Amino acid sequence: RKGKLIYDESKKVFTYEILETTYAEVDELKKTKHIRIDQQKKQLLEATKDDVIEALELGEPIPTEISASRANIREQAIKLKEEIDTLKTQKEVLTYTGSIII
């Protein structure tokens, strides 16, 4: 939330006073970060989706490297969301840059 408008004489610009954030705002930011992690997970899993479907259709086992990679992506997504959930302030959430690494 913004507070009153202040003129910064040294920088010759107007700025807003930053007011303390509410927990609801922090929670909303966390939800946004969770969504970003879910989107990244979905995009990474999409790369091997056809291989998984083909193996299942043919009654063959899913190749170990594909299965392991997909499990790693899911595990990282869970850990990143847990990290996000530990953040307490708006600044911490906004500056969090965790990402799934393959």
Legacy VTK file of the C-alpha trace (Angstrom):
# vtk DataFile Version 3.0
C-alpha trace
ASCII
DATASET POLYDATA
POINTS 102 float
0.000 0.000 0.000
1.122 3.503 -0.710
1.239 6.282 1.814
1.518 9.985 1.251
3.321 11.504 -1.711
6.788 12.829 -0.802
9.161 14.971 -2.840
12.772 13.733 -2.653
14.788 16.950 -2.979
18.124 15.159 -3.507
16.822 13.097 -6.442
14.323 15.670 -7.677
11.524 13.095 -7.860
8.226 12.383 -6.172
7.907 9.064 -4.342
5.280 7.393 -2.227
5.813 6.507 1.371
5.624 2.718 1.684
3.223 1.514 4.343
3.503 -1.785 6.168
2.032 -4.629 4.182
-0.699 -6.903 5.462
-0.403 -10.675 5.672
-3.078 -11.035 3.002
-0.831 -9.182 0.563
2.123 -11.421 1.411
-0.103 -14.483 1.002
-1.255 -13.254 -2.406
2.347 -12.774 -3.491
3.150 -16.296 -2.314
0.251 -17.673 -4.353
1.625 -15.896 -7.411
5.062 -17.442 -6.840
3.443 -20.886 -6.413
1.640 -20.451 -9.721
4.926 -19.521 -11.418
6.573 -22.680 -10.042
3.602 -24.804 -11.221
3.844 -23.270 -14.691
7.552 -23.979 -14.887
6.998 -27.556 -13.682
4.304 -28.120 -16.301
6.524 -26.725 -19.050
9.456 -28.949 -18.053
7.284 -32.068 -17.772
5.783 -31.329 -21.185
9.173 -32.071 -22.803
8.893 -35.789 -21.914
5.112 -36.167 -21.930
4.956 -37.833 -25.355
7.633 -40.360 -24.344
5.642 -41.312 -21.255
2.385 -41.636 -23.188
4.012 -43.737 -25.908
5.584 -46.095 -23.375
2.247 -46.515 -21.584
0.364 -47.099 -24.844
2.855 -49.765 -25.915
2.886 -51.393 -22.498
6.589 -50.684 -22.147
8.321 -49.334 -19.055
8.984 -45.625 -18.931
12.728 -45.146 -19.480
14.517 -44.746 -16.154
16.188 -41.459 -17.077
12.836 -39.930 -18.047
11.122 -41.199 -14.916
13.990 -39.927 -12.728
14.009 -36.528 -14.460
10.268 -36.086 -14.018
10.486 -37.083 -10.339
13.328 -34.585 -9.840
11.253 -31.793 -11.398
8.315 -32.570 -9.111
10.508 -32.788 -6.002
12.165 -29.459 -6.773
8.767 -27.815 -7.259
7.639 -29.059 -3.837
10.831 -27.794 -2.162
10.579 -24.393 -3.841
6.989 -23.977 -2.671
8.042 -24.922 0.856
10.784 -22.265 0.684
8.257 -19.686 -0.505
5.948 -20.575 2.378
8.689 -19.729 4.904
9.052 -16.155 3.616
7.578 -13.558 5.956
7.752 -10.150 4.300
6.634 -8.657 1.040
10.251 -7.862 0.168
11.365 -11.451 0.806
8.639 -12.814 -1.463
9.193 -10.236 -4.193
12.946 -10.846 -4.297
12.708 -14.660 -4.149
14.181 -16.097 -7.340
14.006 -19.860 -6.808
13.616 -21.880 -9.979
13.550 -25.525 -11.045
16.952 -26.570 -12.393
17.315 -29.592 -14.636
LINES 1 103
102 0 1 2 3 4 5 6 7 8 9 10 11 12 13 14 15 16 17 18 19 20 21 22 23 24 25 26 27 28 29 30 31 32 33 34 35 36 37 38 39 40 41 42 43 44 45 46 47 48 49 50 51 52 53 54 55 56 57 58 59 60 61 62 63 64 65 66 67 68 69 70 71 72 73 74 75 76 77 78 79 80 81 82 83 84 85 86 87 88 89 90 91 92 93 94 95 96 97 98 99 100 101
